[in-house]
Amino acid sequence: MTTAQSQVELLVCTRCRHGEGDDGAADRPGNLLMQALRQVSLPGVTITPVECMSNCARGCTVALRGAGRWTYIYGDLDADAHLQTICQGAAAYRAAPDGLVPWRERPEHFRKNCIARIPPMEST
């Protein structure tokens, strides 16, 4: 495993309500997604909860980032329907040294629900 591969992070918005009422933070779809992701194995990927990613109109949101890599933000995710999609996407992202996974190699949901692609920060 290279150093770049070991620095992959999956950010998960835990405040997402995806248009639902506020029955408490534990029941929010974003928090349920975070809990589900903590139950799966994602070698080399650190899962980090985030309070808000300001993407409320597009449902549950995650971001993949790493040092020297492009960052991707994906939305319209659901813990029940997209857990495997997120795992596959995170593994493909980790395997790409610069984070640029070829479009056809991304899970279909990632191809259709990419919110943003952000270039890596340049080191000084």
C-alpha positions as CSV (number, residue, x, y, z in Angstrom):
1,M,0.0,0.0,0.0
2,T,1.4,3.4,-1.0
3,T,1.3,6.4,1.3
4,A,-1.3,8.1,-0.9
5,Q,-3.6,5.0,-0.7
6,S,-3.4,5.1,3.1
7,Q,-4.7,8.6,3.3
8,V,-8.2,8.1,1.9
9,E,-11.0,9.6,3.9
10,L,-14.8,9.1,3.5
11,L,-16.7,12.1,4.9
12,V,-20.4,11.4,5.8
13,C,-22.9,14.1,6.5
14,T,-24.7,13.0,9.7
15,R,-27.1,15.9,9.9
16,C,-28.9,15.1,6.7
17,R,-32.7,14.7,7.0
18,H,-33.4,14.2,3.3
19,G,-36.6,16.1,3.5
20,E,-37.8,14.3,6.6
21,G,-38.9,15.8,9.9
22,D,-36.5,16.1,12.8
23,D,-37.3,13.1,15.0
24,G,-33.9,13.5,16.7
25,A,-30.3,13.3,15.5
26,A,-30.0,9.5,15.9
27,D,-32.9,8.8,13.5
28,R,-31.7,11.1,10.7
29,P,-30.9,9.3,7.4
30,G,-27.4,10.8,7.4
31,N,-26.7,9.4,10.8
32,L,-28.2,6.0,9.9
33,L,-25.9,6.0,6.8
34,M,-22.9,6.7,9.1
35,Q,-23.9,3.9,11.5
36,A,-24.2,1.5,8.5
37,L,-20.8,2.4,7.1
38,R,-19.2,1.8,10.5
39,Q,-20.4,-1.8,10.3
40,V,-18.6,-2.6,7.0
41,S,-15.0,-3.2,6.2
42,L,-13.4,-0.5,4.1
43,P,-9.6,-1.2,4.2
44,G,-7.5,1.9,4.0
45,V,-10.4,4.2,4.3
46,T,-11.1,6.4,7.3
47,I,-14.8,7.1,7.8
48,T,-15.4,10.6,9.4
49,P,-18.7,12.1,10.4
50,V,-19.3,15.7,9.4
51,E,-22.0,17.9,10.9
52,C,-23.2,19.4,7.7
53,M,-22.1,19.4,4.1
54,S,-24.7,22.0,2.9
55,N,-26.2,19.7,0.3
56,C,-29.6,19.3,1.9
57,A,-31.5,19.4,-1.3
58,R,-29.7,16.3,-2.7
59,G,-30.2,13.9,0.3
60,C,-27.5,12.1,2.2
61,T,-24.1,13.2,1.1
62,V,-20.6,11.7,1.3
63,A,-17.2,13.0,0.1
64,L,-14.1,11.1,-0.8
65,R,-10.8,12.8,-0.4
66,G,-7.1,12.2,0.1
67,A,-3.7,13.9,0.0
68,G,-2.8,14.8,-3.6
69,R,-6.1,13.5,-4.9
70,W,-9.2,15.0,-6.5
71,T,-12.1,15.2,-4.0
72,Y,-15.6,13.9,-5.0
73,I,-18.9,14.7,-3.4
74,Y,-21.9,12.4,-4.0
75,G,-25.5,12.9,-3.0
76,D,-28.9,11.2,-3.0
77,L,-27.6,8.3,-1.0
78,D,-29.5,5.9,1.3
79,A,-28.1,3.6,3.9
80,D,-30.3,0.6,2.8
81,A,-30.0,1.1,-1.0
82,H,-26.5,2.4,-1.5
83,L,-24.2,0.9,1.2
84,Q,-22.6,-1.5,-1.4
85,T,-22.3,1.4,-3.9
86,I,-20.4,3.5,-1.4
87,C,-18.1,0.6,-0.5
88,Q,-17.4,-0.1,-4.2
89,G,-16.8,3.6,-4.9
90,A,-14.5,4.1,-2.0
91,A,-12.4,1.1,-3.0
92,A,-12.1,2.3,-6.6
93,Y,-11.2,5.8,-5.3
94,R,-8.5,4.3,-3.0
95,A,-7.0,2.3,-5.9
96,A,-6.7,5.4,-8.1
97,P,-3.4,7.2,-7.1
98,D,-4.8,10.7,-8.0
99,G,-8.5,9.9,-7.1
100,L,-9.5,10.1,-10.7
101,V,-11.6,6.9,-11.2
102,P,-12.5,6.5,-14.9
103,W,-16.2,7.3,-15.3
104,R,-17.2,3.8,-16.5
105,E,-15.5,2.2,-13.5
106,R,-17.5,4.2,-11.0
107,P,-20.7,2.7,-9.5
108,E,-23.7,3.9,-11.5
109,H,-25.1,5.9,-8.7
110,F,-21.8,7.8,-8.4
111,R,-21.9,8.6,-12.1
112,K,-25.4,10.0,-11.9
113,N,-25.2,11.8,-8.5
114,C,-21.8,13.5,-8.4
115,I,-22.3,16.9,-6.8
116,A,-18.8,18.2,-7.3
117,R,-15.3,17.3,-8.3
118,I,-12.6,19.4,-6.6
119,P,-9.0,19.4,-7.7
120,P,-6.3,18.6,-5.1
121,M,-4.6,21.4,-3.2
122,E,-1.2,22.3,-4.5
123,S,1.5,22.0,-2.1
124,T,3.8,25.0,-1.6
